[in-house]
Amino acid sequence: MKEQLIDKIAADAEITKKQAKTAMESMLEGIKGNLKKGNKITFVGFGTFSVSKRKARTGRNPRTGEPLKIRASKVATFKPGKGLKDALNP
């Protein structure tokens, strides 16, 4: 799927595949870096990337059934925007 996106970017922007790959990787690194800092990234009409915090909790080992502690963590979340929702549900 990544290669198909690179091909589409290259064709639409009339640039080489290498340039398209560099642009896409740069964008993804920018998103990752901003999320790491705790920032929200909003693409109007597409959606918003943000960070949510999960509390520590107790889970169960699926093999043994024994309880285990799951540490608190941060997770990336994505909330689709109206434009994306409309495109998926015409």
C-alpha positions, 0 to 999 in steps of 0.5 A, spaced: 500 500 500 505 504 501 508 503 494 501 505 491 501 511 495 508 513 493 506 512 485 500 516 486 504 522 489 509 522 484 504 522 478 499 527 481 505 532 483 509 530 477 515 528 481 520 522 481 518 516 485 524 517 489 522 525 491 515 522 492 517 517 497 522 522 501 516 527 501 511 522 504 517 519 509 518 527 511 511 528 512 510 521 517 516 523 521 513 530 522 507 527 524 510 522 529 515 528 532 509 532 533 505 527 536 511 525 541 511 532 543 504 531 545 501 536 539 495 535 535 495 535 528 489 537 524 488 536 516 482 540 515 477 535 511 481 529 513 482 528 520 486 529 526 491 525 529 492 526 537 495 522 543 491 519 548 493 516 555 491 509 557 491 508 565 495 502 568 490 496 568 490 489 570 489 484 564 490 476 564 495 472 560 491 468 555 495 462 556 495 461 563 489 466 565 494 469 571 493 476 572 498 481 570 499 488 570 499 493 564 503 499 564 500 506 563 502 508 556 500 513 550 497 511 544 496 515 537 489 516 535 485 518 529 479 522 528 476 522 521 474 529 519 467 531 515 470 530 508 473 523 509 467 521 512 463 524 507 467 521 502 466 514 505 459 515 506 456 518 499 
